[in-house]
Amino acid sequence: MSISRAPADFDRSISPPENRGEHETGRTLHIATYNIHKGLSFFNQRLILHELRDQLHGLDVDVVFLQEVVGEHALHATRFRDWPRNTQYEFLADSMWPDFAYGKNAVYGHGHHGNAILSRFSIVNWENEDISAHRFESRGLLHCELAIPGWKDTLHCICVHLGLFRRGRSQQLEAIEKRIRQLVSPDAPLVVAGDFNDWRGAANPLLASRLNLVEVFQHTHGKAARSFPSVLPLLRLDRIYIRGFQVKNAQILHNRPWSRISDHAVLSANIMRT
């Protein structure tokens, strides 16, 4: 699958619409979010991208929100024998998710990484917005619109990876709020997911009270999910926020083999359109 380059700091590849199957054209979606740690093991000793792809495919989700995805890395490509020839998001998408979008956030001399959304459905529009709070952390907001067969409105999906510092995260949450108010109709279905680095829980009251978003684990379990570190999750960093859906169930995946793949747990949810 070829990559077409847009005149901004993001890449995109779109495949034509096709019949996704009866179970995918209903009102229920299976989604997941995962910080993949650039496809490398702890301390960057091993390439675990192949195992990661197998496990992600086994989840059989409709839409995947990924953070710390490498678009290019010339040094790792020479260091690891099994480094894929194409980009990480293309490699992970494979035949499971025909459509994908990539937001290039952190750019360095030997490559770049950012966020990605992989989808079983056609991505009809997308944009990557720079929401960096300072020059020491490059952060982005990847916003895609998905055309789902049988749905009147497009599904808005926003993948984020917020900063490590409280002040910067506050500015980035304001950027998320501004974008949603400007570009997403209150009646349109919406999912905002990713690594919020929000161990203080500041995002929940803001997004819930101002934008009428529901965090799936807050709704089903009373608290956001403990997702970091994956070996023994203690901090509630990763989130899935929804609007226009009901939560059927939500799951945290952090035991083996997931704990060998990334320092973050996978969060997944089955949601139903209201």
Backbone as JSON, one array per atom type, in Angstrom:
{
  "sequence": "MSISRAPADFDRSISPPENRGEHETGRTLHIATYNIHKGLSFFNQRLILHELRDQLHGLDVDVVFLQEVVGEHALHATRFRDWPRNTQYEFLADSMWPDFAYGKNAVYGHGHHGNAILSRFSIVNWENEDISAHRFESRGLLHCELAIPGWKDTLHCICVHLGLFRRGRSQQLEAIEKRIRQLVSPDAPLVVAGDFNDWRGAANPLLASRLNLVEVFQHTHGKAARSFPSVLPLLRLDRIYIRGFQVKNAQILHNRPWSRISDHAVLSANIMRT",
  "N": [[0.85, -1.2, 0.0], [0.63, 2.14, -0.9], [2.0, 5.31, 0.2], [0.68, 8.48, 0.52], [1.72, 11.83, 0.65], [0.81, 14.52, 2.61], [0.55, 18.16, 2.67], [1.65, 18.84, 5.29], [2.58, 18.14, 8.73], [2.1, 15.29, 8.75], [1.29, 11.94, 7.72], [-0.5, 9.87, 5.35], [-2.63, 7.17, 4.36], [-5.09, 5.91, 2.31], [-7.5, 3.48, 1.63], [-9.87, 2.15, -0.75], [-13.45, 2.1, -0.03], [-14.98, -0.9, 1.24], [-16.83, -3.97, 1.56], [-17.33, -4.6, 4.86], [-18.34, -6.62, 6.38], [-21.09, -8.16, 8.07], [-21.25, -8.0, 10.94], [-19.83, -5.75, 11.49], [-21.16, -3.59, 10.56], [-23.18, -2.81, 12.17], [-24.41, -1.4, 15.22], [-22.51, -1.59, 17.12], [-19.18, -1.17, 18.25], [-15.82, -2.28, 18.5], [-13.08, -1.17, 20.17], [-9.68, -0.04, 20.78], [-6.88, 1.2, 22.68], [-3.39, 1.95, 22.73], [-0.16, 2.47, 23.89], [2.68, 1.88, 22.25], [5.39, 1.95, 22.72], [7.31, 2.45, 20.77], [7.67, 0.06, 19.46], [9.61, -1.46, 20.68], [11.3, -3.37, 23.25], [11.57, -3.05, 26.88], [14.06, -0.71, 27.79], [14.89, -0.71, 25.21], [16.07, -3.0, 24.06], [15.21, -5.18, 22.51], [13.52, -5.89, 19.45], [10.13, -5.95, 19.31], [8.07, -5.86, 17.6], [6.9, -7.69, 15.82], [5.7, -9.62, 17.45], [3.96, -7.91, 18.72], [2.26, -7.17, 16.6], [0.99, -9.64, 16.08], [-0.41, -10.04, 18.48], [-2.07, -7.77, 18.61], [-3.65, -8.18, 16.32], [-4.98, -10.42, 17.18], [-6.8, -9.37, 18.97], [-8.88, -8.43, 17.44], [-10.15, -5.93, 16.89], [-12.1, -3.05, 15.83], [-11.21, -0.4, 15.49], [-8.09, 1.04, 16.18], [-6.21, 2.93, 18.42], [-3.11, 4.28, 18.49], [-0.04, 5.09, 20.17], [3.26, 6.54, 20.24], [4.39, 5.57, 17.82], [6.6, 4.57, 15.35], [7.52, 6.27, 12.49], [9.73, 6.46, 10.89], [13.1, 5.35, 11.28], [16.29, 5.49, 10.98], [18.57, 4.5, 12.31], [17.66, 2.37, 13.97], [16.75, 0.72, 11.96], [19.05, -0.32, 10.86], [20.16, -1.53, 13.03], [18.45, -3.57, 14.03], [17.72, -6.73, 12.85], [15.26, -7.68, 11.93], [13.8, -5.44, 11.39], [11.01, -3.8, 9.99], [10.42, -3.24, 6.46], [8.6, -1.37, 5.59], [6.65, 1.31, 7.12], [6.01, 1.42, 10.71], [3.27, 1.64, 11.29], [2.05, 0.8, 8.93], [3.03, -1.81, 8.86], [1.86, -2.91, 11.19], [-0.85, -2.56, 10.62], [-1.3, -4.17, 8.31], [-3.25, -6.65, 6.76], [-5.39, -6.48, 8.35], [-6.42, -3.97, 9.15], [-7.47, -1.97, 6.8], [-7.4, 0.8, 6.34], [-5.56, 3.66, 7.45], [-4.06, 6.26, 9.41], [-1.44, 8.54, 10.1], [0.16, 10.59, 12.43], [2.78, 12.7, 12.42], [4.84, 13.61, 14.96], [7.15, 13.91, 16.83], [10.2, 14.8, 15.59], [13.39, 13.93, 14.47], [16.95, 13.73, 13.72], [17.41, 11.16, 12.6], [14.93, 10.16, 12.1], [11.38, 9.84, 12.89], [8.49, 9.92, 15.08], [5.09, 9.27, 16.24], [1.52, 9.52, 16.58], [-1.0, 7.08, 15.66], [-3.86, 5.92, 13.85], [-5.59, 3.02, 13.21], [-7.87, 1.43, 11.08], [-10.82, -0.47, 10.32], [-12.66, 0.64, 8.74], [-13.43, 3.11, 6.23], [-11.34, 5.92, 6.18], [-12.26, 9.08, 5.83], [-11.53, 11.68, 6.15], [-8.9, 13.54, 7.66], [-6.61, 14.96, 10.06], [-3.59, 16.19, 11.5], [-2.81, 17.84, 14.4], [-0.55, 20.07, 15.85], [0.07, 20.14, 19.2], [2.0, 20.79, 20.98], [3.38, 21.87, 24.05], [5.75, 23.01, 24.73], [9.2, 23.28, 23.64], [10.57, 21.0, 24.34], [9.03, 18.73, 24.36], [7.4, 17.1, 21.86], [4.2, 17.03, 20.83], [1.1, 15.72, 19.57], [-2.19, 15.84, 18.09], [-4.22, 13.63, 16.62], [-6.74, 13.59, 14.37], [-9.39, 11.91, 13.0], [-11.98, 11.17, 10.62], [-14.34, 8.67, 10.22], [-16.07, 6.68, 7.9], [-18.77, 4.77, 8.41], [-20.53, 1.98, 7.35], [-24.02, 2.26, 7.02], [-24.31, 4.18, 8.97], [-25.47, 7.41, 9.7], [-23.98, 9.69, 10.35], [-20.47, 10.58, 10.24], [-17.91, 8.9, 12.1], [-16.07, 10.43, 14.56], [-12.74, 10.28, 15.47], [-10.22, 10.75, 17.8], [-6.89, 10.69, 18.49], [-4.54, 10.88, 21.06], [-1.52, 11.94, 22.72], [-0.47, 13.09, 25.55], [1.54, 15.56, 27.34], [4.24, 15.31, 29.81], [4.23, 17.13, 31.84], [2.29, 19.02, 34.15], [1.26, 21.63, 33.61], [1.6, 21.82, 30.85], [-0.07, 19.72, 29.99], [-2.55, 20.75, 30.73], [-2.83, 22.87, 28.91], [-2.92, 21.37, 26.58], [-5.24, 19.85, 26.92], [-7.06, 21.9, 26.76], [-6.7, 22.54, 24.08], [-7.71, 20.23, 22.88], [-10.4, 20.42, 23.69], [-11.11, 22.82, 22.36], [-10.84, 22.09, 19.67], [-12.76, 20.05, 19.38], [-15.14, 21.44, 19.95], [-15.19, 23.18, 17.8], [-15.15, 21.56, 15.48], [-16.58, 19.17, 15.71], [-19.79, 18.04, 15.64], [-22.29, 18.31, 18.2], [-24.02, 16.16, 18.1], [-22.71, 14.18, 16.75], [-21.07, 10.99, 16.66], [-18.32, 10.25, 18.8], [-14.97, 9.46, 19.68], [-12.34, 9.73, 21.91], [-9.12, 8.91, 22.56], [-6.14, 7.56, 24.11], [-2.8, 8.09, 25.4], [-2.85, 9.86, 28.17], [-1.19, 10.67, 30.19], [-2.1, 11.32, 32.71], [-2.05, 11.13, 35.67], [-3.04, 12.52, 37.81], [-5.71, 12.87, 37.37], [-6.97, 15.03, 36.11], [-8.14, 15.33, 33.62], [-10.62, 14.03, 33.47], [-12.84, 15.46, 34.89], [-12.85, 17.82, 33.35], [-13.27, 17.07, 30.6], [-15.62, 15.64, 30.88], [-17.49, 17.43, 32.07], [-17.45, 19.73, 30.42], [-17.62, 18.84, 27.8], [-19.3, 16.73, 27.69], [-18.37, 14.12, 27.61], [-17.77, 10.64, 28.21], [-15.78, 8.61, 30.23], [-14.74, 5.36, 29.66], [-13.9, 3.41, 31.56], [-14.19, 4.77, 33.93], [-16.92, 4.89, 33.89], [-17.72, 2.18, 33.94], [-16.25, 0.98, 36.0], [-15.9, 2.84, 37.98], [-13.54, 4.24, 38.28], [-10.75, 5.56, 36.42], [-8.69, 3.43, 34.36], [-5.99, 1.55, 35.71], [-2.97, 1.61, 34.17], [-0.23, 1.69, 33.87], [2.97, 0.91, 35.29], [2.95, -1.78, 32.86], [3.64, -4.26, 33.89], [3.0, -4.23, 36.6], [0.43, -2.55, 37.04], [-0.04, 0.72, 38.2], [-0.43, 3.48, 37.85], [-2.87, 5.69, 36.46], [-2.93, 6.28, 33.42], [-3.77, 6.02, 30.73], [-6.61, 6.44, 28.58], [-10.05, 6.09, 27.47], [-12.4, 7.98, 26.01], [-15.81, 8.65, 25.3], [-18.61, 9.73, 23.28], [-22.01, 9.76, 22.52], [-22.39, 7.06, 22.63], [-23.1, 3.91, 24.29], [-21.53, 2.08, 26.91], [-20.64, -1.21, 26.62], [-18.8, -3.11, 27.62], [-15.55, -3.08, 29.19], [-12.0, -3.52, 29.13], [-8.84, -4.25, 30.63], [-5.68, -5.03, 29.48], [-2.89, -6.44, 30.58], [-1.32, -8.5, 31.53], [1.06, -11.18, 30.76], [1.06, -11.98, 27.29], [1.3, -9.23, 27.04], [2.66, -7.59, 28.88], [5.28, -7.96, 28.21], [5.57, -6.6, 25.91], [5.08, -3.8, 25.92], [5.49, -0.92, 28.09], [3.1, 0.08, 28.83], [-0.32, -0.84, 29.47], [-2.85, -2.4, 27.44], [-5.9, -0.89, 26.62], [-9.22, -1.76, 26.07], [-12.52, -1.64, 24.63], [-15.96, -2.39, 24.2], [-18.43, -0.72, 22.56], [-21.66, 0.77, 22.11], [-23.64, 2.36, 19.73], [-25.78, 5.04, 20.48]],
  "CA": [[0.0, 0.0, 0.0], [1.47, 3.32, -1.03], [1.76, 6.43, 1.12], [0.62, 9.8, -0.09], [2.15, 12.8, 1.63], [0.04, 15.76, 2.64], [1.41, 19.31, 2.92], [1.66, 19.16, 6.72], [3.42, 17.21, 9.45], [1.48, 13.99, 8.93], [1.22, 11.08, 6.55], [-1.82, 9.28, 5.23], [-2.9, 6.23, 3.28], [-6.5, 5.58, 2.3], [-7.9, 2.47, 0.66], [-11.27, 2.34, -1.11], [-14.41, 1.4, 0.81], [-15.3, -2.26, 0.85], [-17.78, -4.6, 2.46], [-16.59, -4.97, 6.06], [-18.96, -7.75, 7.06], [-22.35, -7.78, 8.73], [-21.09, -7.67, 12.35], [-19.16, -4.46, 11.62], [-22.01, -2.53, 10.04], [-24.23, -2.56, 13.14], [-24.28, -0.26, 16.12], [-21.47, -1.88, 18.11], [-17.78, -1.06, 17.84], [-14.77, -2.76, 19.41], [-11.96, -0.24, 20.01], [-8.58, -0.23, 21.72], [-5.8, 2.19, 22.66], [-2.15, 1.31, 23.18], [1.14, 3.11, 23.71], [3.46, 0.7, 21.87], [6.8, 2.11, 23.11], [8.12, 2.45, 19.54], [7.88, -1.3, 18.98], [10.81, -2.0, 21.31], [11.17, -3.84, 24.62], [12.12, -2.15, 27.88], [15.46, -0.33, 27.56], [15.15, -0.77, 23.76], [17.0, -4.08, 23.78], [14.7, -6.12, 21.53], [12.41, -5.49, 18.59], [9.0, -6.82, 19.63], [7.01, -5.42, 16.71], [6.22, -8.84, 15.22], [4.81, -10.15, 18.49], [2.93, -6.89, 18.91], [1.29, -7.3, 15.51], [0.21, -10.85, 16.29], [-1.32, -9.86, 19.61], [-3.09, -6.79, 18.22], [-4.57, -8.83, 15.39], [-5.79, -11.34, 17.96], [-7.87, -8.63, 19.64], [-9.96, -8.31, 16.46], [-10.88, -4.69, 17.13], [-12.44, -2.3, 14.63], [-10.39, 0.81, 15.41], [-7.0, 1.03, 17.15], [-5.54, 4.21, 18.66], [-1.74, 3.93, 18.88], [0.88, 6.17, 20.47], [4.69, 6.21, 20.11], [4.54, 4.76, 16.61], [7.73, 5.06, 14.56], [7.33, 6.39, 11.05], [11.04, 6.2, 10.27], [14.23, 5.39, 12.22], [17.4, 4.94, 10.2], [19.49, 3.76, 13.17], [17.05, 1.09, 14.35], [16.63, -0.1, 10.76], [20.33, -1.02, 10.67], [20.51, -2.26, 14.27], [17.61, -4.75, 14.21], [17.66, -7.5, 11.6], [13.87, -7.87, 11.5], [13.1, -4.16, 11.26], [10.2, -3.89, 8.76], [10.8, -2.36, 5.35], [7.66, -0.26, 5.55], [6.51, 1.98, 8.4], [5.41, 0.58, 11.76], [1.81, 1.62, 11.21], [1.71, -0.08, 7.81], [3.35, -3.18, 9.27], [0.87, -3.36, 12.15], [-2.16, -2.61, 9.97], [-1.3, -5.37, 7.49], [-4.54, -6.82, 6.11], [-6.44, -6.39, 9.37], [-7.0, -2.62, 9.13], [-7.1, -1.47, 5.48], [-7.19, 2.24, 6.36], [-4.8, 4.14, 8.6], [-3.51, 7.61, 9.34], [-0.27, 8.71, 10.99], [0.5, 11.97, 12.77], [4.2, 12.85, 12.73], [4.96, 14.6, 16.04], [8.55, 14.1, 17.22], [11.08, 14.66, 14.42], [14.81, 14.01, 14.83], [17.83, 13.57, 12.57], [17.36, 9.83, 12.01], [13.57, 9.68, 11.89], [10.27, 10.52, 13.54], [7.42, 9.06, 15.59], [3.88, 10.01, 16.58], [0.3, 8.75, 16.83], [-1.6, 6.46, 14.47], [-5.16, 5.29, 13.96], [-5.8, 1.94, 12.26], [-9.32, 1.3, 11.01], [-11.46, -1.36, 9.36], [-13.57, 1.45, 7.96], [-12.77, 4.13, 5.41], [-11.02, 7.22, 6.76], [-12.64, 10.02, 4.77], [-10.92, 12.98, 6.43], [-8.05, 13.48, 8.84], [-5.65, 16.05, 10.25], [-2.75, 16.12, 12.69], [-2.61, 19.17, 14.96], [0.54, 20.21, 16.8], [-0.38, 20.7, 20.48], [3.17, 20.85, 21.86], [3.33, 22.97, 25.01], [7.09, 23.61, 24.77], [10.08, 22.69, 22.63], [11.19, 19.78, 24.84], [8.12, 17.61, 24.12], [6.59, 17.27, 20.66], [2.95, 16.29, 21.02], [0.12, 15.97, 18.52], [-3.58, 15.39, 18.18], [-4.58, 13.07, 15.33], [-8.21, 13.6, 14.28], [-9.87, 11.23, 11.8], [-13.4, 10.9, 10.45], [-14.53, 7.36, 9.63], [-17.38, 6.41, 7.31], [-19.18, 3.42, 8.79], [-21.73, 1.61, 6.6], [-25.27, 2.3, 7.75], [-24.35, 5.29, 9.92], [-25.78, 8.69, 9.08], [-22.86, 10.61, 10.6], [-19.14, 9.99, 10.34], [-17.37, 8.71, 13.44], [-14.87, 11.22, 14.84], [-11.76, 9.6, 16.33], [-9.09, 11.62, 18.14], [-5.82, 9.97, 19.19], [-3.68, 11.86, 21.7], [-0.45, 11.57, 23.65], [-0.22, 14.36, 26.22], [2.86, 15.77, 27.91], [4.56, 14.82, 31.15], [4.14, 18.2, 32.83], [0.9, 19.38, 34.43], [0.87, 22.86, 32.91], [1.49, 21.49, 29.43], [-1.27, 18.91, 29.79], [-3.71, 21.64, 30.81], [-2.92, 23.55, 27.63], [-3.29, 20.39, 25.56], [-6.66, 19.55, 27.12], [-7.8, 23.04, 26.2], [-6.64, 22.4, 22.62], [-8.66, 19.18, 22.54], [-11.73, 21.0, 23.85], [-11.33, 23.8, 21.3], [-11.02, 21.4, 18.38], [-14.04, 19.34, 19.39], [-16.21, 22.43, 19.87], [-15.2, 23.8, 16.48], [-15.21, 20.66, 14.34], [-17.4, 17.98, 15.94], [-21.17, 18.35, 16.01], [-22.69, 17.67, 19.47], [-24.77, 14.94, 17.83], [-21.88, 13.22, 16.05], [-20.36, 10.04, 17.53], [-16.96, 10.72, 19.05], [-14.09, 8.71, 20.58], [-11.05, 10.35, 22.18], [-8.38, 7.88, 23.28], [-4.69, 7.65, 24.05], [-1.99, 8.2, 26.62], [-3.07, 11.21, 28.69], [-0.22, 10.95, 31.25], [-2.95, 12.1, 33.62], [-2.18, 10.4, 36.92], [-3.76, 13.36, 38.77], [-7.13, 12.81, 37.07], [-7.48, 16.35, 35.74], [-8.88, 15.29, 32.35], [-11.99, 13.54, 33.62], [-13.86, 16.49, 35.13], [-12.88, 18.8, 32.26], [-13.89, 16.52, 29.4], [-16.98, 15.22, 31.19], [-18.38, 18.55, 32.35], [-17.49, 20.71, 29.34], [-17.87, 18.25, 26.48], [-20.25, 15.62, 27.84], [-17.71, 12.86, 27.28], [-17.77, 9.61, 29.26], [-14.61, 7.73, 30.21], [-15.39, 4.04, 29.72], [-13.58, 2.72, 32.81], [-14.86, 5.55, 34.96], [-18.34, 4.53, 33.83], [-17.96, 0.77, 34.26], [-15.55, 0.55, 37.21], [-15.86, 3.92, 38.96], [-12.26, 4.94, 38.19], [-9.96, 5.3, 35.22], [-7.93, 2.18, 34.46], [-4.54, 1.53, 36.01], [-2.4, 1.1, 32.91], [1.23, 1.84, 33.81], [3.6, 0.1, 34.23], [2.13, -2.93, 32.51], [4.0, -5.41, 34.73], [2.19, -4.05, 37.81], [-0.16, -1.23, 36.8], [-0.31, 1.57, 39.36], [-0.85, 4.81, 37.45], [-4.01, 5.73, 35.53], [-2.42, 7.19, 32.39], [-4.42, 5.85, 29.44], [-8.05, 6.66, 28.69], [-10.95, 6.04, 26.32], [-13.57, 8.82, 26.22], [-16.79, 8.46, 24.24], [-19.84, 10.52, 23.28], [-22.94, 9.17, 21.56], [-22.33, 5.61, 22.75], [-23.19, 3.24, 25.57], [-20.44, 1.15, 27.15], [-21.06, -2.59, 26.87], [-17.8, -3.63, 28.55], [-14.21, -2.51, 29.04], [-11.02, -4.49, 29.6], [-7.43, -3.88, 30.72], [-4.82, -6.16, 29.13], [-1.54, -6.1, 31.05], [-0.55, -9.7, 31.83], [1.77, -11.72, 29.6], [2.31, -11.45, 26.72], [1.29, -7.77, 26.88], [3.66, -6.95, 29.74], [6.58, -8.09, 27.55], [5.56, -5.84, 24.67], [5.17, -2.37, 26.18], [5.36, -0.55, 29.5], [1.71, 0.44, 29.02], [-1.31, -1.85, 29.21], [-3.83, -2.13, 26.39], [-7.27, -0.69, 27.05], [-10.17, -2.04, 24.99], [-13.92, -1.47, 25.03], [-17.06, -2.59, 23.27], [-19.36, 0.38, 22.75], [-22.83, 0.69, 21.25], [-24.18, 3.66, 19.32], [-27.1, 5.37, 21.05]],
  "C": [[0.88, 1.24, 0.0], [1.07, 4.4, -0.06], [1.71, 7.7, 0.3], [0.92, 10.84, 0.96], [1.35, 14.08, 1.48], [0.95, 16.92, 2.99], [1.35, 19.78, 4.36], [2.47, 18.08, 7.39], [2.69, 15.91, 9.74], [1.46, 13.26, 7.6], [-0.14, 10.39, 6.54], [-1.82, 8.21, 4.15], [-4.34, 5.79, 3.39], [-6.77, 4.51, 1.26], [-9.38, 2.63, 0.37], [-12.2, 1.59, -0.18], [-14.67, -0.01, 0.31], [-16.28, -2.82, 1.87], [-17.04, -5.15, 3.67], [-17.19, -6.18, 6.77], [-20.13, -7.28, 7.91], [-22.13, -7.34, 10.16], [-20.45, -6.3, 12.53], [-20.01, -3.31, 11.12], [-23.17, -2.22, 10.96], [-23.92, -1.35, 14.0], [-23.16, -0.44, 17.12], [-20.08, -1.77, 17.5], [-16.88, -1.65, 18.92], [-13.54, -1.9, 19.15], [-10.89, -0.52, 21.05], [-7.6, 0.93, 21.6], [-4.56, 1.58, 23.29], [-0.96, 2.2, 22.88], [2.15, 1.99, 23.47], [4.96, 0.85, 22.11], [7.75, 1.94, 21.93], [8.45, 1.05, 19.03], [9.09, -1.99, 19.57], [10.52, -2.43, 22.75], [11.71, -2.78, 25.58], [13.61, -1.93, 27.61], [15.89, -0.52, 26.11], [16.13, -1.87, 23.36], [16.54, -5.0, 22.65], [13.61, -5.46, 20.69], [11.26, -6.46, 18.84], [7.81, -6.53, 18.7], [6.23, -6.59, 16.11], [5.26, -9.48, 16.22], [3.66, -9.19, 18.74], [1.85, -7.01, 17.83], [0.4, -8.52, 15.71], [-0.83, -10.66, 17.39], [-2.42, -8.86, 19.28], [-4.1, -7.4, 17.28], [-5.5, -9.78, 16.12], [-6.92, -10.66, 18.71], [-9.09, -8.46, 18.75], [-10.81, -7.07, 16.72], [-11.12, -3.96, 15.81], [-11.54, -1.09, 14.41], [-9.35, 0.76, 16.53], [-6.36, 2.41, 17.21], [-4.15, 3.89, 19.22], [-0.92, 5.18, 19.15], [2.32, 5.63, 20.43], [4.91, 5.21, 18.98], [5.66, 5.37, 15.76], [7.35, 5.1, 13.08], [8.6, 6.08, 10.29], [12.1, 6.27, 11.36], [15.41, 4.7, 11.56], [18.35, 4.1, 11.05], [18.92, 2.4, 13.57], [16.94, 0.16, 13.15], [17.91, -0.88, 10.48], [20.69, -1.88, 11.87], [19.75, -3.58, 14.38], [17.39, -5.46, 12.87], [16.25, -7.59, 11.05], [13.09, -6.56, 11.43], [12.32, -4.15, 9.95], [10.65, -2.89, 7.7], [9.86, -1.17, 5.25], [7.54, 0.36, 6.95], [5.87, 1.05, 9.43], [3.9, 0.53, 11.63], [1.33, 0.79, 10.02], [1.92, -1.54, 8.19], [2.29, -3.73, 10.21], [-0.51, -3.49, 11.52], [-2.31, -3.87, 9.14], [-2.64, -5.49, 6.76], [-5.71, -6.68, 7.08], [-7.18, -5.05, 9.33], [-6.61, -1.95, 7.81], [-6.81, 0.03, 5.45], [-6.42, 2.66, 7.6], [-4.34, 5.56, 8.34], [-2.42, 7.74, 10.39], [0.0, 10.19, 11.18], [1.94, 12.06, 13.22], [4.37, 13.97, 13.76], [6.42, 14.91, 16.38], [9.45, 13.8, 16.03], [12.52, 14.85, 14.87], [15.64, 13.65, 13.61], [17.69, 12.24, 11.87], [15.95, 9.31, 11.84], [12.51, 10.49, 12.61], [9.29, 9.49, 14.1], [6.23, 9.92, 15.99], [2.73, 9.07, 16.89], [-0.2, 8.15, 15.52], [-2.98, 5.92, 14.83], [-5.28, 4.26, 12.84], [-7.28, 1.6, 12.26], [-9.76, 0.26, 9.98], [-12.35, -0.59, 8.4], [-12.8, 2.54, 7.22], [-12.55, 5.41, 6.22], [-11.24, 8.26, 5.66], [-12.03, 11.4, 4.96], [-10.03, 12.84, 7.65], [-7.1, 14.67, 8.86], [-4.85, 15.81, 11.53], [-2.46, 17.54, 13.16], [-1.48, 19.16, 15.99], [0.01, 20.86, 18.07], [0.77, 20.72, 21.49], [3.09, 22.08, 22.76], [4.67, 23.68, 25.12], [7.99, 22.8, 23.85], [10.71, 21.38, 23.07], [10.32, 18.54, 24.66], [7.28, 17.92, 22.89], [5.36, 16.39, 20.77], [1.95, 16.68, 19.94], [-1.23, 15.39, 18.84], [-3.98, 14.93, 16.79], [-6.1, 12.88, 15.28], [-8.62, 13.0, 12.94], [-11.4, 11.17, 11.81], [-13.55, 9.59, 9.68], [-15.96, 7.22, 9.1], [-17.73, 4.96, 7.59], [-20.49, 3.08, 8.08], [-22.98, 1.59, 7.49], [-25.39, 3.44, 8.74], [-24.6, 6.59, 9.16], [-24.61, 9.65, 9.18], [-21.54, 9.86, 10.56], [-18.76, 9.86, 11.82], [-16.1, 9.53, 13.58], [-13.99, 10.47, 15.83], [-10.57, 10.53, 16.55], [-8.12, 10.83, 18.99], [-4.83, 10.98, 19.75], [-2.59, 11.19, 22.53], [-0.01, 12.88, 24.31], [1.12, 14.37, 26.93], [3.01, 15.27, 29.34], [4.35, 15.87, 32.23], [2.71, 18.72, 32.93], [0.44, 20.61, 33.64], [0.68, 22.6, 31.42], [0.24, 20.68, 29.13], [-2.53, 19.77, 29.84], [-3.92, 22.38, 29.5], [-3.39, 22.6, 26.53], [-4.74, 19.96, 25.7], [-7.53, 20.68, 26.58], [-7.8, 22.99, 24.68], [-7.61, 21.32, 22.14], [-10.09, 19.72, 22.6], [-12.06, 21.97, 22.7], [-11.61, 23.11, 19.98], [-12.39, 20.71, 18.32], [-15.19, 20.32, 19.25], [-16.32, 23.0, 18.46], [-15.55, 22.82, 15.36], [-16.1, 19.44, 14.51], [-18.79, 18.41, 16.4], [-21.51, 17.67, 17.33], [-23.43, 16.36, 19.28], [-23.92, 13.85, 17.16], [-21.21, 12.26, 17.03], [-18.88, 10.39, 17.61], [-16.24, 9.77, 20.01], [-12.78, 9.48, 20.69], [-10.26, 9.37, 23.04], [-6.89, 8.11, 23.15], [-4.05, 7.67, 25.41], [-2.09, 9.65, 27.11], [-2.02, 11.61, 29.73], [-0.87, 11.7, 32.42], [-3.15, 11.35, 34.93], [-2.9, 11.21, 38.0], [-5.26, 13.39, 38.51], [-7.75, 14.13, 36.67], [-8.36, 16.31, 34.49], [-10.34, 14.92, 32.54], [-13.01, 14.63, 33.88], [-13.97, 17.49, 33.99], [-13.65, 18.26, 31.06], [-15.34, 16.09, 29.66], [-17.92, 16.41, 31.33], [-18.52, 19.5, 31.18], [-17.93, 20.12, 28.01], [-18.82, 17.06, 26.52], [-19.66, 14.29, 27.39], [-17.75, 11.92, 28.49], [-16.51, 8.78, 29.12], [-15.1, 6.32, 30.5], [-15.1, 3.31, 31.03], [-14.15, 3.46, 34.01], [-16.33, 5.14, 35.04], [-18.58, 3.11, 34.33], [-17.36, 0.34, 35.59], [-15.43, 1.64, 38.28], [-14.59, 4.73, 38.95], [-11.62, 4.65, 36.85], [-9.07, 4.08, 35.45], [-6.49, 2.43, 34.88], [-3.85, 0.88, 34.82], [-0.88, 1.15, 32.84], [1.83, 1.64, 35.2], [2.84, -1.2, 34.03], [2.43, -4.15, 33.38], [3.18, -5.4, 36.02], [1.55, -2.67, 37.73], [-0.53, -0.5, 38.08], [-0.91, 2.91, 38.95], [-1.93, 4.74, 36.38], [-3.69, 6.74, 34.42], [-3.25, 7.17, 31.11], [-5.94, 5.92, 29.6], [-8.76, 6.38, 27.36], [-12.19, 6.86, 26.69], [-14.51, 8.67, 25.02], [-17.93, 9.46, 24.39], [-20.74, 9.98, 22.18], [-22.94, 7.66, 21.58], [-22.72, 5.18, 24.17], [-22.03, 2.27, 25.7], [-21.01, -0.24, 27.42], [-20.11, -3.26, 27.85], [-16.46, -2.98, 28.24], [-13.2, -3.44, 29.71], [-9.62, -3.89, 29.61], [-6.6, -5.12, 30.43], [-3.39, -5.82, 29.52], [-0.71, -7.33, 31.41], [0.22, -10.16, 30.59], [0.78, -12.2, 28.56], [2.39, -9.93, 26.67], [2.37, -7.08, 27.7], [5.07, -7.06, 29.18], [6.7, -7.14, 26.36], [5.76, -4.35, 24.91], [5.08, -2.11, 27.68], [3.96, -0.05, 29.82], [0.82, -0.79, 28.79], [-2.19, -1.43, 28.04], [-5.18, -1.92, 27.06], [-8.18, -0.97, 25.86], [-11.58, -1.9, 25.53], [-14.84, -1.83, 23.87], [-18.1, -1.52, 23.57], [-20.48, 0.3, 21.72], [-23.38, 2.09, 20.98], [-25.57, 3.88, 19.91], [-27.96, 6.08, 20.03]]
}
